[in-house]
Each structure stands twice: as structure tokens, then as C-alpha cells.
Amino acid sequence: MKAGDLRKRIEIQQRSSAQDEYGQQLTSWGTLLTTWAQIEPISGAQLDRARSIYNETSHKVTVRWRAQLNDIRRVGSYRVLYAGRIFDVGASMNLDERNRTVVLLCNEGINEGG
């Protein structure tokens, strides 16, 4: 991968949960890392859920390999922030298993990291 392909500065955040003083579940987000990435749209769809129309777009976010992105059990609790947009991370792939490039498969538009 060429360095020039990674032109978008993103934050990768991890979800954490806690309880407030009334026992209610609280979700908060903390920045795991800030890095350069390439973001490419893959597909789009318009969905009808609960009598409302939602637009969803799938993206491929490519970054340089990081150990934090290699744990497939945790990557589902991550989200990507870019220019005020929120991408929910569904999967990560270590291309060629060479620890050089990671592709994050993301969705934008449905639950915004929830």
C-alpha cells in the first residue's frame, strides 16, 4: 500500500459500558487510536424498518496493521469516526496475514455505533 492512498485521518473508538447510580446501563466511547486510512464505499441499500426508511452504506476502511485491530472478538465493539460520520465496524481482515494492512468492513447509517 502506498502512503498516498491513506489520506483520511480517522479515529477508531471502542465501546465501554458502565452503570449509573440508578443501575441504568450507560455506553461511552473512548478513542483507541488515531490513524490515516483509505475509505471506499462498497454497496448501499435503502431499508424499511419499523415503518421508517433508513439508508445504509457499506464501506471498506483500510489502515496499516495494528495489534489492536487483530483481535476479532473485540473489533465488533469498535467504530470509526471520520469528518463527523460514524462507521460501525463489523469485521477486520489482516490482508495476506502479513501484519501490514488491515481492512475494516463497516456500515454507515443504521445504529451509529450503538
C-alpha positions in Angstrom: 0.0 0.0 0.0 1.2 3.4 -0.9 1.3 6.1 1.8 -0.5 8.5 -0.5 -3.6 6.1 -0.5 -4.1 6.8 3.2 -5.4 10.4 3.1 -8.2 10.4 5.6 -7.5 11.0 9.3 -9.8 8.7 11.3 -10.4 7.8 15.0 -11.1 4.2 15.9 -13.1 4.1 19.1 -14.0 1.3 21.5 -17.3 1.0 23.3 -17.4 0.5 27.0 -20.4 0.1 29.3 -21.0 1.0 32.9 -23.9 1.5 35.3 -25.1 4.8 36.7 -26.2 5.3 40.3 -29.7 4.1 39.4 -28.5 0.9 37.7 -29.1 2.0 34.2 -26.7 0.9 31.5 -24.5 3.7 30.1 -22.5 3.4 26.9 -19.5 5.5 26.3 -16.8 5.7 23.6 -13.1 6.1 24.1 -10.5 6.6 21.3 -8.4 3.6 20.8 -6.2 5.1 18.1 -6.0 7.9 15.6 -4.5 6.9 12.2 -4.6 7.5 8.5 -6.9 5.5 6.3 -8.4 4.9 2.9 -12.3 4.8 2.9 -14.1 3.2 0.0 -17.8 2.6 -0.4 -18.8 -1.0 -1.3 -22.6 -1.0 -1.5 -25.7 0.8 -0.5 -29.2 -0.1 0.4 -32.5 1.6 1.5 -34.2 -0.3 4.3 -37.7 -0.2 5.7 -37.6 -0.8 9.5 -40.4 -0.1 11.9 -42.2 1.9 9.2 -39.2 4.2 8.7 -36.9 4.4 5.8 -33.1 4.1 6.5 -30.2 4.4 4.2 -27.2 2.1 4.8 -23.9 2.1 3.1 -21.1 -0.5 3.4 -17.5 0.7 3.4 -14.1 -0.8 3.3 -11.7 1.1 5.6 -8.0 0.3 5.0 -5.3 1.1 7.6 -1.8 0.0 8.4 -1.7 -3.1 10.7 -2.1 -2.5 14.4 -2.3 -5.2 17.0 -5.5 -3.7 18.5 -7.3 -4.4 15.2 -6.2 -8.1 15.1 -8.5 -9.3 17.9 -11.6 -10.3 16.1 -13.5 -10.8 19.4 -13.1 -7.1 20.2 -13.4 -5.5 16.8 -17.2 -5.7 16.9 -17.2 -3.2 19.7 -15.3 -0.6 17.6 -16.5 2.3 15.4 -14.7 4.6 13.1 -15.2 8.4 13.1 -14.4 10.5 10.1 -15.5 14.0 9.3 -18.5 13.8 11.6 -19.5 10.4 10.2 -19.8 7.2 12.2 -19.0 3.8 10.7 -19.8 0.6 12.7 -17.0 -1.9 12.4 -18.3 -5.4 11.7 -15.1 -7.3 10.8 -11.4 -6.9 10.3 -9.2 -8.7 7.9 -5.4 -8.9 8.1 -4.6 -8.9 4.4 -2.3 -11.8 3.4 -1.7 -12.5 7.2 1.5 -10.4 6.8 0.7 -7.8 9.6 1.0 -4.9 7.1 -2.5 -3.9 6.2 -5.9 -4.3 7.9 -9.3 -3.9 6.2 -12.2 -3.0 8.4 -15.6 -3.8 6.9 -18.0 -1.1 8.2 -21.7 0.0 7.9 -22.8 3.6 8.0 -26.3 4.8 8.6 -28.1 2.4 10.8 -27.2 2.5 14.5 -24.3 4.9 14.5 -22.0 2.8 16.8 -24.8 1.8 19.2 
